[in-house]
């Protein structure tokens, strides 16, 4: 017997908080170091939070977390810990960043204190040696963080922003020190020291990094606010007693008590009590929602005026709020396509800058002796100082973080940054009907009887719908409870999404579903009654064996925001269609009410996907909006899948974007926001590229021979810091509600 092949090991995921990442070049190095390891499937480096998420297939002794850490450390960065969630890794990274900000503040203050007398050395009559002593702490202590970066760059043989600043300050410092100790070896015109370049570079670049770090932290306020509002404990019943336990210890099936004015700790279903619950934290909807036995509640919402007992359906770490926070974090860490292109440019940027600096210095040296020594040094230092891959690296991720955070506040949760680009370029929006354009809570409005009594038909309908998740099932269960009708004992249950349900009870097979599907199953619809059925709206047919007992007529109220949402999308020039599995009459009635002209009715799940692909073959970008299990295939195939978070888990997981707010106009607002994010990204990149394209030639001295214009090193450093700050501040505009 041949030995069995070992089973494939499941991929694992770890998030590493990393210290020392400051620019796009750093991101590229970490990404490349990890992807070079065999077994690594995906790497997501998030520069704003300084975390790295890695998906890998572990192999005993070959690829473990320790190997991932070593790879990052070999690239010249410090790994501060490891976690399964980005939230915990960010907490570690945030603490490290606060410590770094404190150190930067201390070094900046020291540099300023020693730079003041240094820059006034001539007026104060200080000797060159005293000026050198004042410059030492500025260069060594004030610029130590840059020199650490240079050492890391040397070890990994790849330069970054810290290396450029360190080399430029050392060049100016050593040149000035040489002038102090050996002035007679230099031409008279080249004997001027450049202490102002040393102090200016250290002060301006450090100040820029400090302001940028503080501004960058504000772009993530939405997630931080969600984390702060998340409850930490829950009150549950254990052995008949009420105890307060951490959310991590709450398990599915526990009964939790929530008093008036308290926050709901976990997702659950009300079993006892009535109240209103403020869900604005998750949905953005300001009006409280009434809750009664059977109602679903979400972790993180606020109970208002009544005591509730909930049966926990998800533990605290998997509650709606926890999943939203994690989803927002993950989406903020993803890269849109434009960022991946920028990363490739940034990877070549630093080497190109070094070549340009050396070439500029060499050109000035070839021009002759005398002041050209100083011009060579000035151009070399200025080119290195004004180079700014930081602005390039931050242009996209800061805008994405701020924009997705703003979307979270609106109750719109974006799964991937690529969605931001797709949202703004849509051509077609397809809406499902039940539960999307309508409230998804249909009621039995009447029935059409062919055989037997209505209660008998209700009994078989209950047998079929008792375990179903279709919106019609709750209406059948409610009617059965009101009439005290019981279902026969069911031995088997089979749900066919978009069609119906088949159950077996002893020797009897019963079906409940759409009439076209019942026909396919061999159920006979008398020809004399065909017209009678087709003139009705939404119908749930019930059949026992091959005999149709009749059908229940369902009515579903229109969602209040549906018409406004359709109108807003049409005003943008988008084509809007209705795609429904419901009957023609019901689908057209809803379409007419909301202003949709074209309807695809009586469509199966696979047919919805085919409709999406048909539009895509025509070259159109398609969004599908749905909430049911039968919408999942279409949501997956659409360019942008939009799910209502009140829908099934399968639909939400298949979608690219989830609307927590029941107001469908949120979709139009999300499109607005995506366009604003794309505009800010373009502005950031335009500024970053324009800054380098314009200033690098000036720093190299291209304008000096004809116009006498030369960018001094300290001004180059200030401009570099300003470029990063401007990118951060421009991204921060997305946090404002009225922009």
C-alpha positions in Angstrom: 0.0 0.0 0.0 1.5 3.4 -0.9 1.8 5.9 1.9 -0.8 8.5 2.1 0.1 12.0 1.0 0.1 14.4 3.8 -2.9 16.6 4.0 -2.4 20.2 2.9 -1.9 22.5 5.8 -4.3 25.4 6.2 -2.9 28.9 5.7 -2.4 30.9 8.9 -2.4 34.7 9.4 -0.3 36.8 11.7 -0.1 40.6 12.0 3.3 42.0 13.0 3.7 45.6 14.4 6.9 46.9 12.9 9.0 49.9 14.0 11.1 51.9 11.6 8.9 52.2 8.5 8.6 55.8 7.4 8.2 55.8 3.6 7.2 53.8 0.5 10.7 52.5 0.2 10.4 50.9 3.6 7.1 49.3 2.6 8.7 47.9 -0.5 11.6 46.4 1.5 9.3 44.7 4.0 7.0 43.4 1.3 9.9 42.0 -0.7 11.6 40.4 2.3 8.5 38.5 3.3 7.4 37.5 -0.2 10.8 36.0 -0.8 10.0 33.3 1.8 8.5 30.1 0.4 5.1 29.4 1.8 4.1 33.1 2.1 0.8 33.6 0.3 0.0 37.2 0.8 1.6 40.3 2.5 -0.3 43.5 3.4 1.9 46.3 4.7 0.0 49.3 6.2 2.3 52.3 6.4 -0.1 54.6 8.5 -0.5 52.0 11.3 3.0 50.4 10.7 1.7 46.9 10.7 2.2 43.9 8.4 -0.4 41.2 7.9 1.0 37.9 6.5 -0.9 34.9 5.3 1.4 31.8 5.1 1.3 28.1 5.0 3.3 26.9 8.1 5.8 24.0 7.7 7.5 22.5 10.7 11.0 23.9 11.0 10.8 25.6 7.6 8.3 28.4 7.9 7.0 29.6 11.2 6.3 33.0 12.6 9.8 33.3 13.9 11.1 33.1 10.3 8.8 35.9 9.3 10.1 38.1 12.1 13.7 37.3 11.2 13.0 38.3 7.6 11.6 41.7 8.6 14.5 42.2 11.1 17.0 41.3 8.4 15.5 44.0 6.2 16.5 46.5 8.9 13.3 46.9 10.9 12.2 46.0 14.5 9.3 43.6 15.0 7.5 44.6 18.3 5.3 41.5 18.7 2.8 39.4 16.9 -1.0 39.0 16.9 -3.8 37.3 15.1 -5.8 40.5 14.7 -4.7 43.8 13.2 -6.4 45.7 16.1 -4.1 44.2 18.8 -1.0 44.7 16.5 -2.0 48.3 16.0 -2.3 48.9 19.7 1.3 47.7 20.1 2.4 49.8 17.1 0.5 52.8 18.5 2.3 52.6 21.8 5.6 52.5 19.9 4.7 55.4 17.8 3.8 57.5 20.9 7.2 56.6 22.4 8.8 57.6 19.1 6.9 60.9 19.0 8.2 61.6 22.6 11.7 60.9 21.5 11.4 63.0 18.4 10.1 65.9 20.5 13.0 65.6 22.9 15.6 65.5 20.1 13.9 68.4 18.3 14.0 70.5 21.5 17.7 69.7 22.0 18.5 70.6 18.4 16.7 73.9 18.6 18.4 74.8 21.9 21.9 74.2 20.5 21.1 75.6 17.0 20.1 79.1 18.2 23.6 80.1 19.4 25.2 78.1 16.6 23.3 80.2 13.9 24.2 83.4 15.8 27.9 82.5 16.2 29.1 85.4 14.1 27.1 88.0 15.9 28.1 86.5 19.3 31.7 86.4 18.3 32.1 82.7 19.0 35.2 80.9 17.8 35.0 78.2 15.0 35.8 75.6 17.6 32.9 76.7 19.9 30.6 76.5 16.9 31.8 73.0 16.2 31.1 72.0 19.8 27.5 73.4 19.5 27.0 71.5 16.2 28.0 68.2 17.7 24.9 67.6 19.8 22.7 68.9 16.9 24.2 66.4 14.5 24.7 63.4 16.9 21.8 63.7 19.4 19.3 65.7 17.4 19.8 63.6 14.2 20.4 60.2 15.9 17.1 58.7 14.4 18.4 59.5 10.9 21.7 57.9 11.6 20.0 54.8 13.0 18.2 54.6 9.7 21.4 54.9 7.8 22.9 52.0 9.7 19.9 49.9 8.9 20.1 50.9 5.3 23.8 49.9 5.2 23.0 46.5 6.6 20.3 45.7 4.1 22.2 47.5 1.2 19.2 49.6 0.3 18.8 53.3 1.0 15.7 55.0 2.3 14.6 58.5 3.5 16.6 58.3 6.7 19.7 57.4 4.8 19.4 60.4 2.5 19.0 62.8 5.4 21.8 61.2 7.4 24.2 61.3 4.5 23.4 64.9 3.7 23.8 66.1 7.3 27.1 64.2 7.6 28.4 65.7 4.4 27.7 69.2 5.6 29.0 68.5 9.1 32.2 66.9 8.0 32.9 69.5 5.4 32.4 72.3 8.0 34.6 70.4 10.5 37.3 70.1 7.8 37.1 73.9 7.2 37.5 74.5 11.0 40.6 72.3 11.4 42.3 72.6 8.0 41.2 75.9 6.4 44.6 76.5 4.8 44.1 73.5 2.5 40.9 75.0 1.0 40.6 77.9 -1.5 39.6 81.1 0.3 36.2 81.2 -1.3 35.4 77.7 -0.1 36.3 78.2 3.6 32.7 79.0 4.8 31.1 76.5 7.2 27.6 75.1 6.6 26.4 74.8 10.2 23.0 76.3 9.1 22.6 73.4 6.7 23.2 70.9 9.5 20.9 72.4 12.0 18.2 73.4 9.4 18.1 69.8 8.0 17.9 68.2 11.4 15.3 70.6 12.8 13.0 70.9 9.7 12.9 67.2 8.8 12.4 66.2 12.4 9.6 68.8 12.8 8.0 67.6 9.6 8.1 64.0 10.7 6.6 64.9 14.1 3.7 66.9 12.6 3.1 64.2 9.9 2.9 61.5 12.6 0.4 63.4 14.7 -1.7 64.3 11.6 -1.5 60.8 10.4 -3.0 59.5 13.7 -6.1 61.7 13.2 -6.9 60.0 9.9 -7.8 56.8 11.8 -10.1 58.5 14.3 -13.2 56.6 13.0 -11.8 53.2 13.9 -10.4 54.5 17.2 -13.8 55.9 18.1 -15.5 52.5 17.4 -12.9 50.7 19.5 -13.5 53.1 22.5 -17.2 52.7 22.3 -17.1 48.9 22.2 -18.3 47.4 25.5 -15.7 45.4 27.5 -18.0 43.2 29.6 -21.5 41.6 29.5 -24.0 40.5 32.2 -25.0 36.9 31.6 -27.0 34.3 33.5 -24.9 31.4 34.8 -26.5 28.7 37.0 -29.5 31.0 37.6 -27.3 33.9 38.8 -26.4 37.1 37.0 -22.6 37.6 36.6 -20.5 40.1 34.8 -17.9 38.5 32.6 -15.4 39.8 30.0 -16.8 39.7 26.4 -14.2 37.1 25.4 -15.7 34.6 27.9 -19.3 35.0 26.5 -20.3 32.0 24.4 -23.1 31.3 21.9 -26.2 30.3 23.7 -25.6 32.4 26.8 -28.5 34.6 28.0 -27.3 38.2 28.5 -29.2 40.9 30.4 -29.1 44.5 29.2 -30.6 47.2 31.4 -32.0 50.5 30.2 -29.2 52.9 29.3 -26.6 50.1 28.9 -24.7 49.0 25.8 -25.4 45.7 24.2 -22.2 43.6 24.5 -22.8 40.9 21.8 -25.0 40.1 18.9 -28.1 38.2 19.9 -31.8 37.6 19.7 -34.3 39.1 22.2 -36.0 36.4 24.2 -37.5 38.5 27.0 -38.5 42.2 27.1 -39.3 45.1 24.9 -37.3 48.3 24.3 -35.9 50.7 21.7 -32.3 50.4 20.7 -30.1 53.2 19.3 -28.2 51.6 16.4 -26.6 54.9 15.2 -23.1 53.7 16.0 -23.4 51.0 13.4 -26.0 52.3 10.9 -25.8 56.1 11.2 -29.6 56.1 11.6 -30.5 58.5 14.4 -34.0 57.1 15.2 -34.1 54.2 17.8 -35.4 50.9 16.6 -38.1 48.9 18.5 -37.1 45.5 19.7 -39.3 42.7 20.9 -38.9 38.9 21.4 -37.4 37.5 18.2 -35.7 40.8 17.2 -32.0 40.8 16.4 -29.7 43.1 18.2 -26.1 44.0 17.6 -23.1 44.4 19.9 -22.1 48.0 20.4 -25.7 49.4 20.1 -27.3 51.3 23.0 -30.4 50.0 24.8 -32.7 52.9 25.6 -35.8 52.4 27.8 -36.5 48.8 28.6 -34.7 45.8 30.1 -33.9 43.0 27.6 -32.7 39.4 27.8 -30.8 38.2 24.8 -29.7 34.8 23.6 -26.2 35.3 22.3 -25.7 34.4 18.6 -22.1 35.5 18.3 -19.4 35.9 20.9 -18.1 39.4 21.7 -15.0 39.1 19.6 -17.2 38.2 16.6 -20.0 40.7 17.2 -21.1 43.1 14.4 -19.1 45.9 15.9 -15.9 43.8 16.3 -16.2 42.5 12.7 -16.8 46.0 11.4 -13.7 47.4 13.1 -11.6 44.5 11.8 -13.1 44.8 8.3 -12.4 48.6 8.3 -8.8 48.0 9.4 -8.2 45.3 6.8 -9.7 47.5 4.0 -7.6 50.4 5.1 -4.5 48.2 4.8 -5.2 47.1 1.3 -3.7 48.9 -1.7 -5.7 50.3 -4.7 -4.2 49.7 -8.1 -2.8 53.2 -8.3 -0.8 52.7 -5.1 0.8 49.5 -6.5 2.1 51.6 -9.5 3.4 54.3 -7.2 5.2 51.6 -5.1 7.2 50.5 -8.2 8.2 54.1 -8.9 9.2 54.7 -5.3 11.4 51.6 -5.3 13.6 53.2 -7.9 13.3 56.8 -6.6 16.0 56.7 -3.8 18.7 55.2 -6.0 17.9 57.7 -8.7 18.2 60.6 -6.2 21.6 59.4 -5.1 22.8 59.1 -8.7 21.5 62.7 -9.3 23.2 64.1 -6.2 26.6 62.5 -7.2 26.2 63.7 -10.8 25.4 67.3 -9.7 28.4 67.4 -7.3 30.7 65.9 -10.0 29.5 68.5 -12.5 30.3 71.4 -10.2 33.7 69.9 -9.3 34.6 69.7 -13.0 33.7 73.4 -13.4 36.9 74.3 -11.6 38.3 75.1 -8.1 37.4 77.9 -5.7 33.8 78.3 -4.8 32.9 75.3 -6.9 33.9 73.0 -4.0 31.2 74.6 -1.9 28.8 74.6 -4.8 29.4 70.8 -5.3 28.7 70.2 -1.6 25.6 72.4 -1.5 24.1 70.8 -4.6 24.9 67.3 -3.2 23.4 68.0 0.2 20.4 69.9 -1.3 19.4 67.1 -3.7 19.5 64.5 -1.0 17.6 66.8 1.4 14.8 67.7 -0.9 14.2 64.2 -2.1 10.9 63.1 -0.6 9.7 59.5 -1.1 7.7 60.0 2.1 5.1 62.1 0.2 4.9 59.6 -2.5 4.5 56.7 0.0 1.8 58.5 2.0 -0.2 60.1 -0.8 -2.5 57.1 -1.3 -2.6 55.2 2.0 -3.4 58.3 4.1 -6.3 59.2 1.7 -7.6 55.6 1.9 -7.4 55.4 5.7 -9.2 58.7 6.1 -11.8 58.0 3.4 -12.6 54.5 4.6 -12.8 55.8 8.2 -15.3 58.5 7.0 -17.3 55.8 5.2 -17.4 53.8 8.4 -19.0 56.8 10.2 -21.6 56.9 7.5 -22.4 53.3 8.0 -20.8 52.2 4.8 -18.1 49.5 5.2 -15.7 48.9 2.3 -14.0 45.6 2.1 -11.1 46.4 -0.2 -9.5 49.7 -1.4 -9.9 48.7 -5.0 -13.6 49.2 -4.5 -12.9 52.9 -4.2 -11.8 53.0 -7.8 -14.6 50.9 -9.1 -17.4 52.8 -7.3 -16.6 56.0 -9.1 -16.6 54.4 -12.5 -19.9 52.5 -12.4 -22.2 52.4 -15.4 -25.0 50.0 -14.3 -26.7 49.3 -10.9 -28.8 46.2 -10.5 -31.2 46.1 -7.5 -32.7 43.0 -6.0 -36.3 43.5 -4.9 -37.2 41.6 -1.7 -35.4 43.0 1.3 -33.5 45.5 -0.8 -36.0 47.9 -2.4 -38.6 46.6 0.0 -38.3 46.1 3.7 -38.0 42.4 3.4 -40.7 41.7 6.0 -43.6 40.5 3.9 -47.0 39.7 5.4 -49.6 37.2 4.3 -52.2 39.4 2.6 -54.5 36.6 1.4 -54.6 33.3 -0.2 -55.9 31.5 -3.3 -57.2 28.0 -2.5 -57.6 25.1 -4.9 -57.8 22.1 -2.6 -58.4 21.6 1.1 -58.6 24.2 3.7 -56.4 27.3 4.3 -55.2 25.9 7.7 -54.2 22.7 6.0 -52.2 24.6 3.4 -50.7 26.8 6.2 -49.7 23.6 8.1 -47.7 22.3 5.1 -46.3 25.8 4.3 -45.1 26.0 7.9 -43.4 22.6 7.6 -41.5 23.9 4.6 -40.7 27.4 5.9 -40.0 26.6 9.6 -36.2 26.2 8.9 -36.0 28.5 5.9 -34.2 31.9 5.8 -36.4 33.3 3.0 -38.3 36.5 3.9 -41.6 34.7 3.2 -40.8 32.2 6.0 -41.2 34.7 8.8 -44.6 35.7 7.5 -45.7 32.1 7.4 -44.4 31.5 10.9 -46.2 34.6 12.2 -49.5 33.6 10.6 -49.2 30.0 12.0 -48.5 31.4 15.5 -51.5 33.7 15.3 -53.8 30.8 14.2 -52.1 28.2 16.4 -51.5 25.9 13.5 -48.8 23.3 13.9 -46.6 21.7 11.2 -46.4 17.9 10.6 -43.2 16.2 11.7 -40.5 16.8 9.1 -38.0 14.0 8.3 -35.9 15.9 5.7 -35.5 19.5 4.6 -33.9 20.8 1.4 -33.7 24.5 0.4 -33.1 25.5 -3.2 -32.1 29.2 -3.2 -34.3 31.3 -5.4 -36.7 28.5 -6.1 -38.3 26.9 -3.0 -38.2 24.2 -0.3 -38.8 20.5 -0.3 -39.7 18.6 2.9 -40.6 15.0 3.5 -43.0 13.9 6.2 -43.4 10.1 6.4 -44.4 9.1 2.9 -45.5 12.6 1.9 -43.4 15.1 -0.1 -44.4 18.8 0.2 -43.1 21.8 -1.6 -43.4 25.5 -1.1 -41.9 28.1 -3.5 -42.4 30.0 -6.7 -45.0 28.7 -9.2 -42.6 28.3 -12.1 -40.4 26.1 -10.0 -43.3 24.0 -8.8 -44.2 23.4 -12.4 -40.7 22.2 -13.1 -41.0 19.9 -10.1 -44.1 18.2 -11.7 -46.8 20.1 -9.8 -49.9 20.6 -11.9 -51.4 24.1 -12.2 -54.9 23.8 -13.7 -55.1 25.7 -16.9 -58.3 27.4 -15.9 -56.6 29.0 -12.9 -53.4 30.2 -14.7 -54.8 33.6 -15.4 -56.1 33.9 -11.9 -52.6 33.3 -10.4 -50.7 35.5 -12.9 -52.8 38.5 -12.0 -51.8 38.4 -8.4 -48.6 39.8 -6.9 -46.0 37.8 -5.0 -47.2 34.3 -4.4 -45.9 31.4 -2.3 -47.3 28.2 -3.8 -47.8 25.1 -1.6 -48.0 21.6 -3.1 -48.4 18.2 -1.6 -47.1 15.6 -4.0 -48.1 16.7 -7.5 -51.2 18.5 -6.3 -51.1 22.3 -5.8 -53.1 23.2 -2.7 -53.0 26.9 -3.5 -50.9 29.9 -2.8 -50.4 32.6 -0.2 -50.4 36.2 -1.5 -47.5 38.2 0.0 -47.2 42.0 0.3 -44.0 43.7 1.2 -43.8 47.4 2.0 -41.5 49.6 -0.1 -38.3 50.8 1.7 -38.8 54.5 2.4 -35.5 55.6 0.8 -35.8 53.3 -2.3 -37.3 55.9 -4.7 -34.8 58.6 -3.6 -31.9 56.2 -4.0 -32.9 55.3 -7.5 -33.4 58.9 -8.4 -30.0 59.9 -7.1 -28.3 57.2 -9.1 -30.1 58.1 -12.3 -29.1 61.8 -11.7 -25.5 60.6 -11.9 -26.1 59.1 -15.3 -26.2 55.5 -14.1 -28.5 52.9 -15.6 -30.7 51.3 -13.0 -32.4 47.9 -13.3 -34.5 45.6 -11.1 -33.4 41.9 -11.0 -35.8 39.8 -8.9 -36.7 36.2 -8.5 -40.3 37.3 -7.8 -43.2 37.2 -10.3 -43.6 39.7 -13.0 -46.6 41.4 -11.5 -44.9 42.0 -8.1 -41.6 43.0 -9.6 -43.1 45.5 -12.1 -45.3 47.0 -9.3 -42.2 47.8 -7.2 -40.2 49.0 -10.2 -42.9 51.4 -11.1 -43.1 52.7 -7.6 -39.4 53.5 -7.4 -38.9 54.7 -10.9 -37.1 51.8 -12.6 -38.0 51.2 -16.2 -36.5 47.8 -17.0 -37.2 44.7 -15.0 -35.7 41.1 -15.0 -38.3 39.1 -13.1 -38.6 35.4 -12.1 -34.8 35.1 -12.3 -32.9 32.3 -10.5 -29.6 33.0 -8.7 -27.5 31.7 -11.7 -29.6 33.9 -14.0 -28.8 37.0 -11.9 -25.1 36.2 -12.4 -25.7 35.8 -16.1 -27.3 39.2 -16.3 -24.3 40.8 -14.5 -21.9 39.1 -16.9 -24.0 40.2 -19.9 -23.6 43.8 -19.0 -19.9 43.3 -18.3 -19.4 41.8 -21.8 -20.9 45.0 -23.1 -18.0 46.8 -21.5 -20.0 48.2 -18.6 -19.0 48.3 -14.9 -21.8 46.8 -12.8 -22.9 47.1 -9.2 -25.3 44.5 -7.7 -27.3 45.5 -4.6 -28.9 42.6 -2.7 -29.3 41.0 0.7 -30.4 37.4 0.3 -28.7 34.1 0.0 -29.8 33.9 -3.6 -28.0 37.2 -4.4 -24.6 35.9 -3.4 -23.5 34.6 -6.8 -24.4 37.9 -8.5 -22.8 39.9 -5.7 -19.6 37.9 -6.3 -19.5 38.4 -10.1 -20.4 42.2 -10.0 -17.6 44.7 -10.3 -19.0 46.1 -7.0 -21.2 43.9 -4.8 -23.3 45.9 -2.4 -25.1 44.1 0.4 -27.4 45.3 3.1 -25.9 44.3 6.4 -29.4 43.2 7.6 -29.3 40.5 5.0 -27.8 37.0 5.2 -24.2 36.4 6.2 -23.5 34.8 2.8 -24.6 37.9 1.0 -22.6 40.2 3.2 -19.5 38.0 2.9 -19.9 37.9 -0.9 -20.1 41.7 -1.2 -17.4 44.4 -1.6 -19.4 47.0 0.3 -22.0 46.7 3.1 -24.6 49.2 3.9 -25.4 49.2 7.7 -27.7 52.1 7.3 -31.2 51.1 6.0 -31.2 54.3 4.0 -30.4 53.2 0.4 -29.2 56.7 -0.5 -26.1 55.7 1.4 -25.0 54.1 -1.9 -25.0 57.4 -3.7 -23.2 59.0 -0.8 -20.6 56.2 -0.9 -20.1 56.9 -4.6 -19.6 60.6 -3.8 -17.1 59.7 -1.1 -15.2 57.4 -3.5 -14.9 60.2 -6.0 -13.6 62.5 -3.3 -11.0 59.9 -2.2 -9.8 59.4 -5.7 -9.6 63.2 -6.2 -7.5 63.6 -3.0 -5.2 60.7 -4.1 -4.7 62.4 -7.4 -4.0 65.8 -5.7 -1.5 64.1 -3.3 0.3 62.3 -6.1 0.3 65.4 -8.3 1.8 67.5 -5.5 4.4 64.8 -4.6 5.5 64.3 -8.2 5.5 68.0 -9.0 7.5 68.8 -5.9 10.3 66.4 -6.9 10.2 67.2 -10.6 10.5 71.0 -9.9 12.8 71.1 -6.9 15.3 68.4 -7.7 16.8 70.3 -10.7 16.9 73.5 -8.7 18.6 71.7 -5.8 21.2 70.3 -8.3 22.0 73.9 -9.4 20.5 73.9 -12.8 19.3 77.5 -12.5 22.4 78.9 -10.8 24.6 79.6 -13.9 22.0 81.8 -15.6 19.8 83.2 -12.8 21.9 82.6 -9.7 19.2 80.6 -8.0 20.3 77.7 -5.7 18.2 75.9 -3.2 20.1 75.9 0.1 20.1 72.6 2.1 18.1 73.9 5.0 15.4 75.2 2.7 15.4 71.9 0.8 14.9 70.1 4.1 12.0 72.4 5.0 10.4 71.9 1.6 10.7 68.2 2.0 9.0 68.3 5.4 6.3 70.6 4.0 5.5 68.2 1.2 4.8 65.3 3.6 2.7 67.6 5.9 0.7 68.9 3.0 -0.2 65.4 1.8 -1.3 64.4 5.4 -3.4 67.6 5.8 -5.0 67.2 2.4 -5.9 63.6 3.2 -7.4 64.8 6.5 -10.0 66.9 4.6 -11.8 63.6 3.9 -12.7 63.4 7.6 -14.8 66.5 7.3 -18.5 65.9 6.7 -19.1 68.9 4.4 -16.3 68.4 1.9 
